[in-house]
Amino acid sequence: MAWEELFSSPLVLNRLGDGPLDSQLDGYYNWLNELGFSRESIRNHISRLSHFSRYLKQLGIHYSNLNSEHIRGFLTDYLPRCRSRRPGKKQHCGVASSVNRFMEYLHEYNLVEPPNNSEPYQSILNEYTSWLQDYHNSAPGTVLLRRQYLIQFLNWLGADWKQDRLPALSPNQIQSFFLEYSLHHGPSGRRSLQAALRTFFRFCFSQGYIERDLSHTVPTLRTYKLDRLPRGITDEEAQLILSNINRQTETGRRDYAIIQILYTYGIRGGQVRALLLDNIDWNQSHIRFAPLKHGKEVLQPLTDDVGESILDYLQHSRPKTAYPHVFLTIQAPYHPLRYSTTLTEIIRRNIRGAGITSAPAGSHVFRHCFASRMLKQGHSLKSIADMIGHRCIHTTFIYTKVDFQALNPVALEWPEEAT
């Protein structure tokens, strides 16, 4: 079927058929179709390209000469003034998504020149990434996070910064950037930045780019072990979240299975994202979760509730793809849940959907809920550590702070008011 059959509007057909993108629309349509996009999604993506095509026609630009500057000009200058587009952030994001998707198609088939990484630090950033992968054996998520934080530092150094200026870096520059960043970010962001900068300076020193190791000049964040209570939700709130998920939709069936696993086993979010179809032994009724953060592998019985929720998702919602992962995206192109932020957004949406506003968002709230529940049921810290995959029992000690039955005998009486 040709892409023209998707539209009944002569206006859209004229804009697309008379523009510089006309010759690539059939290939683009077939590419989207092979990726598993629905008819409606393909129609939306191609329809939005009509505005981009008109913009290119006005400038006399052929698709083979497209670059990032043309896209930036379209999104920032042309699109906000386009009278045929309704104003609003959602509409703007939709067009931007379609244009970027079209550029992915052009790059995949080598129909345009590959993007030019013209940033002055791109070379050393790529070298640092390879060093993290080969020398540190860092996980892909860790590598991505380190890159993101390091780019902020390199951008802060200025547009005229070049690699040969590394030896001139001073502790004052490093500390100034770190303190400036810390004023606007929380403890988690500061720790991530600290780790990125320290590994980067160790890399530079090991490769001879700097004469001394500057990693020790990154400010130290003083933290105290077990200084906070675990931030979770109550068992009643977890049940409320599960009961409010609409299991009649594809998204709802997937979200219910994910949250049911988190609630039942107290595992990390990364272990849910890494769960493979082969990790579920239906014959022996076992489910296996890979170790994370130097922890232990978790092997648990497959409960009826978890098994039924996974089966419901696999039979009625999971796309048919070659990926071995259990949980995939709902919309095409289908792929595993690669990033922790994706899972966090799923958890946040369902927590807020249950009307719970006081709890933090993220998979860890169910982990804390699980550990607190096991503690109340009389399980030992050792057994809890084994169930949630802690290699060291000291990591589990934080849950003793919420074991009120054990704390009650050592609590002091409330002093009476003096008269």
Summary of the structure (lengths in Angstrom):
residues: 419
radius of gyration: 26.4
end to end distance: 90.4
largest distance: 91.9
contacts: 1156
relative contact order: 0.07
helix: 60%
strand: 3%
